[in-house]
C-alpha cells in the first residue's frame, strides 16, 4: 500500500503546471487532494480528470494573498476530510525583469504571492498539525532561491525567503513529528514565463531549445519527499535539468 493512501493533501496553485501534475500524482497514489487556486474552471476540469482515473479530489477557489481565504481553505479541508496531512504551498509568480525597469506592481505581486502566500499557508495549517503532532508542510522555492541572476533579483529574494521559512520552521519543529520540505526546481515547462513582461527577458524563455523539466518531474520530487516513512524527513530537494548550469 502507498504511504500516501488516505492522506489529505492541500495543493495551492493547483490549476496548472507543478500543482496540477502533483495533484494527479498524489491522487493516483490514493491521496485525497484538496485543489486550491483562483481559476475555478481549471480546478473543476482537473477534479473531473482525477475522478475519471478513480482518484478523489475536491476544490476550493482560493487567493493565497488573502489570509482569510487560506484559513477558509484549511477549514474546508478539515470539514471535508477531518484532517490535513500535507500542505503544499505551491502558488507562485515569476515576472522576471531588470530592476531599472521599476516594475513596482510586479514586485508587489511577487511578494504577496511568493512570500505572504507561503506564510499564510503555514499559519493556516500549523495549529492543526501541532494539535495532532503530525503533518508535512512543503513549499516550492527555486534554484533562484540559491543563486541570484540578472533580472531575477526580486524573484530570487522571494524564493530565498520561501526556502528560509522552511529551514527555520524545521528547526522550530525539530522536537515534533511535523516535517518541512523545500522543493527548488530549475527551469520547468510551466505558465510561469507567461508572467514576464520585460521584452529584454521574455525571448529567453520562448527558446524551444532551453533545457527544462516537465511539471511531472517536479511532482515526482514532491511525492518522494511526502512518501517517506514517519521517521524520515527530506528537508530540501534541488531538481533541475541535467544540462542546466
Secondary structure, 3 states (H helix, E strand, C coil): CCCCCCCEEEEECCCCHHHHHHHHHHHHCCCEEEEEECCHHHHHHHHHHHHHCCCEEEEEECCCCCHHHHHHHHHHHHHHHCCCCEEEECCCCCCCCCHHHCCHHHHHHHHHHHHHHHHHHHHHHHHHHHHHCCEEEEEECCHHHCCCCCCCHHHHHHHHHHHHHHHHHHHHCCCCCEEEEEEEECCECCHHHHHCCCCCCHHHHHCCCCCCECHHHHHHHHHHHHCCCCCCCCCEEEECCCCCC
